[in-house]
Amino acid sequence: MSNTVTRIRLAGVVIAAAASTAGLAACSSPTPSGDASAAAPAAACEPAKGNVTLQYWNTVPGMDQVVALWNKNNPNIQVEMKNISTDQYGIIGNALKAGKAPELAQVGYDQLPSLRTQDAFVDASACADAVAAKSKFVPWTWSQSSFGDTGVFAFPQDTGPMALFVRSDIFKKHNLEVPKTWDEYAADAQKLHDADPNLSITFFDPNNAEFFNGLLWQNNAKMYGYSGDKWHVTVESDQSKQVAEYWQKLIDAKLVRTDLAHGSTPMYAAYQKNQIASYIGAAWGYSMFRDNLPDQSGKWSIVPMPTWGSSAASGDWGGSTVAFMKGNTHLYESVKFNSWLNSDPEALAMENKLGGLYPAATAGLELPALSEGVPYYNNEKIFDVFAESSKNIDTSFAWGPTQKTVNLALQDALAKAAAGDGKLTDAISAAQASALKSMQDLAIPAVAGN
């Protein structure tokens, strides 16, 4: 998921050194009993007789340096890294079709079910070290990557608990308190715009379904459930509509910008020109402003997400796994590298510093960088905010087996609404219809509603 930003827009996922293993939250996808891939036997796990070179594809900045450290210390298991941030899932999909997938690839949590329906992964549970790795990760992340302990298809990498990034100097200039609720946030948006028509409180990227899904997640807008041997599609819920209607009002009043793509040069330019006063983001985003707007050091603070009323609920945006891809004939070596990459303290520290990853491994709890103040953010202990956010995320939220298709339908309708063709609630309806149709097209039992 290029700079960490582009990485997450694509995978949503995909999702962070947790401050509380038991409390860290996110989703756990059910495994339909009719899913043939759930019964697939685990691949063999035997050490190679000679040296091995593994292919590892990812989108994380600085990952080449992490891989270089592994290669230096493991001459018999070398890893060649390829950055696929330009078109993560397109590149992976084409490689799978051609039978040329890498041994390991970064896959967002929300894309795991979709790719599994395409038989994209190999089960590494024949490797004792793969099964034993369960204890190294936050429970919900392991449940997702193992599909409820039906196998070991990936190791968790990071998560994305959400928070509000605030330009403290702009808020102070306009005598605004940091908003605690979404109603207060909307009121601040109006005050800022009244004071300066060229100043917006934030931007809304209609081509970023993963961001929007994070907002839905916070409002307990469950998109799917699984019971009675079928999926229950609830994308078009009252909670979803509430989120859509809220942002529609801000868009209609021209209080938020809709012309900026997340992570784009124009987005950073708008922040550089002091045209936007806040950013709704995830833990992995802390490095965005640090690396792209260095002269704004000391001007940013990170605070909890605005809430819906008195609820303390937060949302998760993004996060990824490192999956064992179909055709992998070096599972033994892949497990060794994957485990080190995502649980070794030295590797985790480099990934956090260089790529902004917020680890899913429990060893991440001990990273000094996650317990100290961050200079760019006024030496505030920003990861305490993300850790608290993690505790307040609904753990029952689930992704559907055709999420990529649903996200594309959602983005198309969001973009139309942002351009004045329809409303954001229409996008919710389009996503609901897409979820049902895409599952039915694949003969996956699905019905609307609980």
Backbone torsions as a table, in degrees:
resi	resn	phi	psi	omega
1	MET	NA	NA	NA
2	SER	NA	-121.6	166.0
3	ASN	-70.6	165.5	-173.5
4	THR	-55.8	-28.1	-179.0
5	VAL	-60.6	-59.3	-178.1
6	THR	-59.5	-34.1	178.4
7	ARG	-54.9	-47.2	-173.1
8	ILE	-78.9	-32.3	179.5
9	ARG	-58.9	-31.8	-176.5
10	LEU	-83.5	-32.6	-171.8
11	ALA	-112.3	-6.8	176.4
12	GLY	55.5	-45.1	173.4
13	VAL	-79.0	-119.6	-73.6
14	VAL	-65.2	NA	NA
15	ILE	NA	NA	NA
16	ALA	NA	104.7	178.7
17	ALA	-68.7	115.4	-173.9
18	ALA	-79.5	143.6	176.8
19	ALA	-86.8	-13.7	177.0
20	SER	-145.2	112.4	-178.0
21	THR	-60.2	-44.2	-178.1
22	ALA	-70.6	-30.7	-174.6
23	GLY	-91.0	-17.4	-176.4
24	LEU	-62.1	131.1	-170.1
25	ALA	-117.0	158.9	169.5
26	ALA	176.6	-149.3	-170.9
27	CYS	-108.4	161.4	176.8
28	SER	-137.4	111.7	-172.9
29	SER	-83.1	129.5	176.8
30	PRO	-66.5	159.9	176.9
31	THR	-115.8	107.9	-179.6
32	PRO	-57.6	136.7	-179.2
33	SER	-65.3	-21.0	179.8
34	GLY	-87.4	2.7	-178.7
35	ASP	-76.4	109.2	-175.8
36	ALA	-61.1	-32.0	-177.0
37	SER	-67.2	-19.6	179.7
38	ALA	-67.4	-24.5	-177.3
39	ALA	-96.9	0.6	-177.4
40	ALA	-62.9	135.2	-179.0
41	PRO	-69.3	150.1	177.3
42	ALA	-68.1	145.1	178.8
43	ALA	-73.3	162.2	179.5
44	ALA	-68.4	152.8	-178.8
45	CYS	-132.5	90.9	179.7
46	GLU	-127.3	137.6	177.1
47	PRO	-62.7	144.5	176.5
48	ALA	-69.7	153.2	-179.5
49	LYS	-79.8	-18.9	-179.9
50	GLY	-133.5	-162.4	178.7
51	ASN	-68.7	151.4	-176.7
52	VAL	-130.3	141.4	172.2
53	THR	-119.2	121.8	-179.7
54	LEU	-101.9	146.8	173.7
55	GLN	-100.7	128.8	179.9
56	TYR	-130.3	117.8	-178.5
57	TRP	-106.4	134.2	-179.8
58	ASN	-156.6	-178.9	-177.2
59	THR	-127.2	11.2	-170.3
60	VAL	-88.8	127.2	176.6
61	PRO	-59.9	139.2	176.6
62	GLY	79.8	-1.7	-177.8
63	MET	-64.6	-25.0	177.4
64	ASP	-61.6	-33.6	178.7
65	GLN	-72.3	-34.2	176.9
66	VAL	-66.2	-44.9	179.0
67	VAL	-62.8	-37.9	179.2
68	ALA	-62.0	-36.3	177.2
69	LEU	-64.4	-43.8	176.7
70	TRP	-59.8	-48.4	-177.1
71	ASN	-60.7	-36.0	179.6
72	LYS	-62.8	-36.7	-175.1
73	ASN	-98.2	-4.2	-176.6
74	ASN	-135.7	72.8	-175.9
75	PRO	-62.4	-22.5	-178.2
76	ASN	-87.1	-15.2	177.4
77	ILE	-129.8	93.0	-179.5
78	GLN	-93.9	148.5	-178.1
79	VAL	-123.5	128.5	173.8
80	GLU	-104.2	124.1	-175.2
81	MET	-102.1	141.7	175.9
82	LYS	-129.8	126.1	176.8
83	ASN	-86.1	123.3	-176.1
84	ILE	-118.1	30.4	-175.5
85	SER	-67.1	-18.0	-178.6
86	THR	-69.4	-30.3	-179.1
87	ASP	-163.5	67.7	-170.1
88	GLN	-48.0	-59.5	-173.1
89	TYR	-81.8	-23.7	173.4
90	GLY	-66.1	-43.6	179.8
91	ILE	-66.1	-44.0	178.8
92	ILE	-63.6	-44.5	-179.4
93	GLY	-61.4	-43.3	178.9
94	ASN	-64.6	-38.2	179.7
95	ALA	-66.1	-38.9	178.0
96	LEU	-64.1	-43.3	179.1
97	LYS	-62.2	-34.9	-178.5
98	ALA	-86.2	-2.6	-177.8
99	GLY	69.8	28.7	-176.8
100	LYS	-127.6	37.4	179.3
101	ALA	-70.8	152.4	176.8
102	PRO	-73.2	168.7	175.3
103	GLU	-65.1	-36.5	-175.3
104	LEU	-136.6	141.4	178.3
105	ALA	-147.8	147.5	176.6
106	GLN	-76.7	127.1	-179.4
107	VAL	-136.6	129.9	179.1
108	GLY	-69.7	153.0	-180.0
109	TYR	-55.9	-40.8	-176.2
110	ASP	-71.5	-16.9	-179.9
111	GLN	-96.5	-10.7	-179.9
112	LEU	-58.1	-49.5	-179.6
113	PRO	-61.1	-40.7	-179.5
114	SER	-61.9	-47.5	-179.0
115	LEU	-69.3	-28.4	179.0
116	ARG	-66.8	-35.5	177.2
117	THR	-65.1	-18.0	177.8
118	GLN	-96.9	10.9	178.6
119	ASP	57.8	45.3	-173.2
120	ALA	-86.6	-14.9	-171.8
121	PHE	-116.3	163.0	172.6
122	VAL	-118.1	142.3	-179.8
123	ASP	-82.2	119.7	-177.8
124	ALA	-96.3	13.9	-173.7
125	SER	-71.0	-7.9	172.8
126	ALA	-70.3	-16.9	177.2
127	CYS	-87.7	120.2	-178.8
128	ALA	-58.6	-37.1	-179.8
129	ASP	-67.0	-28.6	178.5
130	ALA	-69.7	-43.2	178.6
131	VAL	-66.8	-41.7	-178.6
132	ALA	-66.9	-21.6	-177.7
133	ALA	-65.6	-16.0	-178.8
134	LYS	-51.6	-38.8	-176.3
135	SER	-70.3	-10.8	-176.6
136	LYS	-88.5	-8.4	-171.3
137	PHE	-123.3	154.8	174.3
138	VAL	-57.1	131.5	-170.5
139	PRO	-51.3	-45.3	-175.6
140	TRP	-64.3	-32.8	-178.8
141	THR	-69.9	-37.3	178.1
142	TRP	-66.9	-39.6	179.4
143	SER	-59.1	-39.0	179.6
144	GLN	-68.3	-45.1	-173.9
145	SER	-78.2	-16.2	177.6
146	SER	-106.8	3.2	-178.5
147	PHE	52.0	55.9	177.6
148	GLY	70.0	36.4	178.7
149	ASP	65.6	31.2	174.1
150	THR	-89.5	-3.2	-180.0
151	GLY	168.2	-173.5	175.1
152	VAL	-125.0	100.6	-174.2
153	PHE	-104.6	-14.4	-178.9
154	ALA	-165.9	159.6	170.3
155	PHE	-107.2	136.2	177.4
156	PRO	-61.2	149.0	178.0
157	GLN	-119.6	-57.5	-178.2
158	ASP	-148.5	169.1	177.0
159	THR	-132.7	173.1	-175.2
160	GLY	-137.6	61.6	174.1
161	PRO	-59.5	141.0	-170.8
162	MET	-96.6	157.0	178.2
163	ALA	-156.8	176.0	179.2
164	LEU	-107.7	123.5	175.7
165	PHE	-93.8	125.7	-172.7
166	VAL	-121.9	131.6	169.6
167	ARG	-78.1	95.2	-174.0
168	SER	-58.4	-36.6	-177.4
169	ASP	-67.3	-38.0	179.0
170	ILE	-69.0	-42.4	178.3
171	PHE	-61.9	-41.6	179.9
172	LYS	-65.0	-41.4	-179.6
173	LYS	-58.4	-35.9	-176.5
174	HIS	-102.4	15.2	175.0
175	ASN	56.0	44.1	180.0
176	LEU	-105.6	137.4	171.3
177	GLU	-82.3	151.5	176.3
178	VAL	-64.3	125.2	-176.1
179	PRO	-69.7	136.9	177.5
180	LYS	-100.3	-23.0	179.5
181	THR	-124.9	165.0	178.6
182	TRP	-68.1	-30.2	175.3
183	ASP	-63.4	-42.3	178.2
184	GLU	-66.4	-35.7	178.9
185	TYR	-64.0	-43.0	178.1
186	ALA	-64.5	-38.3	178.3
187	ALA	-65.6	-40.7	176.2
188	ASP	-62.5	-39.5	179.6
189	ALA	-59.3	-42.1	-179.5
190	GLN	-67.9	-41.5	-179.9
191	LYS	-63.6	-42.3	179.2
192	LEU	-62.9	-45.2	-177.9
193	HIS	-67.5	-36.3	177.4
194	ASP	-64.6	-36.7	-178.6
195	ALA	-75.4	-32.2	-177.7
196	ASP	-153.9	104.2	-178.1
197	PRO	-58.7	-19.5	178.9
198	ASN	-89.5	2.3	-177.9
199	LEU	-109.7	124.7	177.8
200	SER	-115.2	151.0	-178.7
201	ILE	-73.9	-30.9	176.6
202	THR	-165.1	-172.4	174.2
203	PHE	-125.7	157.1	179.0
204	PHE	-122.5	111.8	-178.8
205	ASP	-90.3	106.4	-176.9
206	PRO	-71.2	-11.1	179.9
207	ASN	-99.4	23.6	-178.4
208	ASN	-128.2	84.5	-178.1
209	ALA	-65.0	-33.1	-177.1
210	GLU	-63.6	-41.0	175.6
211	PHE	-60.1	-47.6	-178.6
212	PHE	-63.8	-38.7	177.5
213	ASN	-61.5	-35.7	176.8
214	GLY	-63.1	-37.7	176.7
215	LEU	-66.6	-39.6	177.0
216	LEU	-64.2	-44.1	-179.1
217	TRP	-54.6	-44.3	-178.2
218	GLN	-60.5	-33.6	-175.9
219	ASN	-91.0	20.5	178.6
220	ASN	59.1	32.4	179.9
221	ALA	-90.1	75.6	-178.7
222	LYS	-62.4	132.5	-176.6
223	MET	-92.3	-27.4	-176.2
224	TYR	-146.1	156.2	168.1
225	GLY	-143.2	169.0	178.6
226	TYR	-141.4	120.2	176.9
227	SER	-162.0	158.2	179.4
228	GLY	59.4	34.4	178.4
229	ASP	61.2	28.5	176.2
230	LYS	-151.9	156.8	174.7
231	TRP	-82.0	142.0	175.6
232	HIS	-114.2	116.4	-174.4
233	VAL	-95.9	118.2	-176.4
234	THR	-127.5	32.8	-179.9
235	VAL	-59.7	-39.3	-175.8
236	GLU	-88.8	60.0	-179.0
237	SER	-96.1	168.5	177.4
238	ASP	-62.6	-36.0	179.7
239	GLN	-65.6	-40.0	177.4
240	SER	-63.7	-44.0	-179.6
241	LYS	-63.2	-36.0	178.6
242	GLN	-61.9	-42.7	178.0
243	VAL	-64.3	-46.2	-178.7
244	ALA	-61.7	-43.5	-178.6
245	GLU	-66.9	-35.6	178.2
246	TYR	-61.0	-50.9	-178.1
247	TRP	-71.3	-28.1	176.1
248	GLN	-62.9	-40.4	178.8
249	LYS	-63.0	-41.7	179.0
250	LEU	-65.7	-39.0	178.9
251	ILE	-67.7	-45.5	-179.2
252	ASP	-61.1	-34.8	-179.4
253	ALA	-85.1	1.6	-179.9
254	LYS	58.2	38.3	179.4
255	LEU	-93.6	-14.1	175.1
256	VAL	-130.6	149.8	179.5
257	ARG	-87.4	146.0	178.8
258	THR	-122.7	12.8	-174.8
259	ASP	-104.1	12.3	-175.4
260	LEU	-118.8	130.1	175.6
261	ALA	-88.0	137.4	-177.2
262	HIS	-60.6	129.1	178.9
263	GLY	79.7	5.7	-176.5
264	SER	-85.7	163.5	175.7
265	THR	-59.3	-43.9	177.1
266	PRO	-60.9	-33.3	177.9
267	MET	-62.2	-49.2	179.9
268	TYR	-64.2	-34.8	179.0
269	ALA	-63.6	-39.1	179.5
270	ALA	-64.6	-40.8	176.6
271	TYR	-68.0	-38.6	-179.9
272	GLN	-62.3	-34.6	-178.8
273	LYS	-86.7	8.4	178.4
274	ASN	60.9	36.6	-179.9
275	GLN	-94.4	-11.2	-178.3
276	ILE	-133.1	136.2	-169.9
277	ALA	-103.4	-8.5	179.3
278	SER	-156.8	170.2	-178.9
279	TYR	-146.1	130.2	177.0
280	ILE	-96.9	112.4	-172.3
281	GLY	-143.3	-171.3	-177.6
282	ALA	-119.3	173.2	-175.3
283	ALA	-55.8	-38.3	-178.2
284	TRP	-66.4	-16.0	-176.1
285	GLY	-81.3	-4.4	-175.7
286	TYR	-61.9	-29.8	-178.3
287	SER	-80.1	-13.8	-177.9
288	MET	-57.7	-56.0	-176.2
289	PHE	-73.8	-36.7	176.9
290	ARG	-56.5	-43.0	-174.1
291	ASP	-87.2	-27.7	-174.6
292	ASN	-104.8	-19.0	179.5
293	LEU	-132.8	61.8	-174.8
294	PRO	-61.3	-28.2	-177.5
295	ASP	-75.8	-5.0	176.3
296	GLN	-97.3	14.5	176.4
297	SER	-56.0	133.6	-179.7
298	GLY	89.1	-7.7	-178.0
299	LYS	-99.1	-7.7	-175.4
300	TRP	-110.6	144.7	169.9
301	SER	-129.9	154.8	176.6
302	ILE	-119.8	124.7	-175.4
303	VAL	-130.7	168.0	179.7
304	PRO	-59.7	152.9	175.2
305	MET	-58.3	143.5	168.0
306	PRO	-58.3	146.5	-175.1
307	THR	-112.7	164.6	174.0
308	TRP	-88.0	102.8	-177.9
309	GLY	64.2	-134.7	-176.8
310	SER	-89.8	-1.8	-179.5
311	SER	-68.1	138.5	178.9
312	ALA	-92.9	5.6	-174.2
313	ALA	-58.9	143.6	175.5
314	SER	-122.7	-178.5	-179.2
315	GLY	-127.1	167.0	177.5
316	ASP	-122.1	132.1	179.6
317	TRP	-125.4	107.7	173.3
318	GLY	90.8	-164.7	-175.4
319	GLY	113.4	151.3	-172.1
320	SER	-141.6	167.8	172.2
321	THR	-123.5	169.8	168.0
322	VAL	-115.6	109.1	-169.8
323	ALA	-93.6	149.3	172.9
324	PHE	-86.7	111.1	-169.6
325	MET	-87.3	154.3	179.6
326	LYS	-55.1	136.3	-179.7
327	GLY	93.4	-2.5	-179.4
328	ASN	-66.4	116.9	179.5
329	THR	-106.3	8.4	179.5
330	HIS	-128.5	57.1	-177.1
331	LEU	-64.8	-39.6	-178.5
332	TYR	-56.6	-50.7	-179.3
333	GLU	-69.4	-35.9	179.5
334	SER	-64.3	-39.6	178.2
335	VAL	-64.4	-41.7	179.5
336	LYS	-58.3	-50.4	-178.4
337	PHE	-67.6	-45.1	-176.8
338	ASN	-61.6	-40.5	179.2
339	SER	-65.4	-45.4	178.1
340	TRP	-62.0	-45.9	-175.9
341	LEU	-57.5	-37.6	-170.2
342	ASN	-112.0	7.5	177.0
343	SER	-140.9	-14.7	178.9
344	ASP	-72.7	127.9	-176.5
345	PRO	-56.3	-38.5	-179.4
346	GLU	-67.1	-42.4	177.9
347	ALA	-64.7	-43.7	-179.4
348	LEU	-61.5	-40.7	180.0
349	ALA	-63.9	-41.7	178.7
350	MET	-65.3	-41.7	-178.5
351	GLU	-65.5	-36.1	177.8
352	ASN	-69.8	-43.8	-177.4
353	LYS	-69.7	-44.5	-174.4
354	LEU	-85.9	-39.8	-173.5
355	GLY	-112.3	-3.3	178.5
356	GLY	75.6	13.3	-177.7
357	LEU	-69.3	141.0	176.6
358	TYR	-108.3	99.8	-164.6
359	PRO	-59.4	148.7	173.4
360	ALA	-91.4	-11.2	179.8
361	ALA	-77.3	142.6	178.8
362	THR	-65.3	-24.5	176.8
363	ALA	-62.5	-21.6	178.2
364	GLY	-64.5	-19.3	177.9
365	LEU	-60.1	-26.0	-174.1
366	GLU	-98.7	3.7	179.9
367	LEU	-66.7	124.1	178.7
368	PRO	-55.5	-36.9	-177.1
369	ALA	-62.1	-22.6	-177.9
370	LEU	-96.3	4.1	177.4
371	SER	-123.5	2.8	-178.1
372	GLU	-113.7	165.3	175.0
373	GLY	-70.4	149.0	-179.5
374	VAL	-104.9	117.4	-174.2
375	PRO	-51.5	-42.2	-176.5
376	TYR	-60.4	-33.4	-177.2
377	TYR	-102.3	50.8	176.0
378	ASN	57.8	28.0	-178.3
379	ASN	60.3	23.2	175.9
380	GLU	-74.6	149.3	177.0
381	LYS	-84.2	75.5	-171.7
382	ILE	-65.4	-27.5	-177.6
383	PHE	-74.3	-15.5	170.5
384	ASP	-65.1	-36.3	178.8
385	VAL	-65.7	-44.2	-179.8
386	PHE	-68.8	-34.8	177.9
387	ALA	-63.7	-41.3	177.9
388	GLU	-67.1	-38.9	176.3
389	SER	-58.7	-41.9	-179.3
390	SER	-58.3	-37.7	-178.1
391	LYS	-68.9	-19.1	-172.8
392	ASN	-109.5	22.7	178.1
393	ILE	-100.4	135.6	-179.1
394	ASP	-64.5	114.8	-176.5
395	THR	-76.8	-10.9	-177.7
396	SER	-91.3	-2.8	178.8
397	PHE	-62.2	135.0	-176.2
398	ALA	-131.0	148.5	173.8
399	TRP	-95.1	147.7	178.0
400	GLY	-86.8	167.6	-176.3
401	PRO	-76.1	-6.1	178.3
402	THR	-126.8	39.1	-171.6
403	GLN	-61.9	-35.8	-179.8
404	LYS	-60.7	-44.8	178.1
405	THR	-63.3	-41.9	179.9
406	VAL	-64.5	-42.3	179.2
407	ASN	-61.9	-39.4	178.9
408	LEU	-64.8	-41.5	177.7
409	ALA	-65.2	-39.6	179.2
410	LEU	-64.0	-46.1	-179.8
411	GLN	-62.4	-41.9	-180.0
412	ASP	-59.8	-44.3	-178.8
413	ALA	-73.4	-34.1	176.7
414	LEU	-63.9	-42.1	-179.8
415	ALA	-63.6	-41.0	178.0
416	LYS	-62.5	-43.6	-179.0
417	ALA	-64.5	-41.8	179.7
418	ALA	-63.7	-27.7	178.7
419	ALA	-87.6	2.3	177.5
420	GLY	96.2	4.8	179.3
421	ASP	-102.3	85.8	-178.2
422	GLY	96.5	-172.2	-177.4
423	LYS	-122.8	163.9	179.0
424	LEU	-63.6	-28.0	176.1
425	THR	-64.5	-28.3	175.6
426	ASP	-64.4	-33.0	178.9
427	ALA	-67.0	-36.2	176.7
428	ILE	-62.5	-43.7	178.9
429	SER	-64.4	-40.4	179.6
430	ALA	-64.3	-39.8	178.9
431	ALA	-66.7	-39.3	177.1
432	GLN	-60.4	-48.7	-179.4
433	ALA	-63.3	-40.7	180.0
434	SER	-64.2	-40.8	-179.9
435	ALA	-61.4	-46.0	-179.3
436	LEU	-65.6	-47.2	-177.3
437	LYS	-65.5	-43.5	-176.9
438	SER	-65.4	-35.2	176.7
439	MET	-70.9	-43.8	179.8
440	GLN	-63.3	-35.5	177.6
441	ASP	-63.8	-26.8	178.5
442	LEU	-98.1	10.7	179.7
443	ALA	60.5	33.2	174.5
444	ILE	-95.0	118.0	-178.3
445	PRO	-57.5	125.3	-177.6
446	ALA	-152.0	142.1	177.0
447	VAL	-136.1	159.6	176.8
448	ALA	-83.3	140.0	176.1
449	GLY	90.1	175.3	-176.9
450	ASN	-71.2	NA	NA
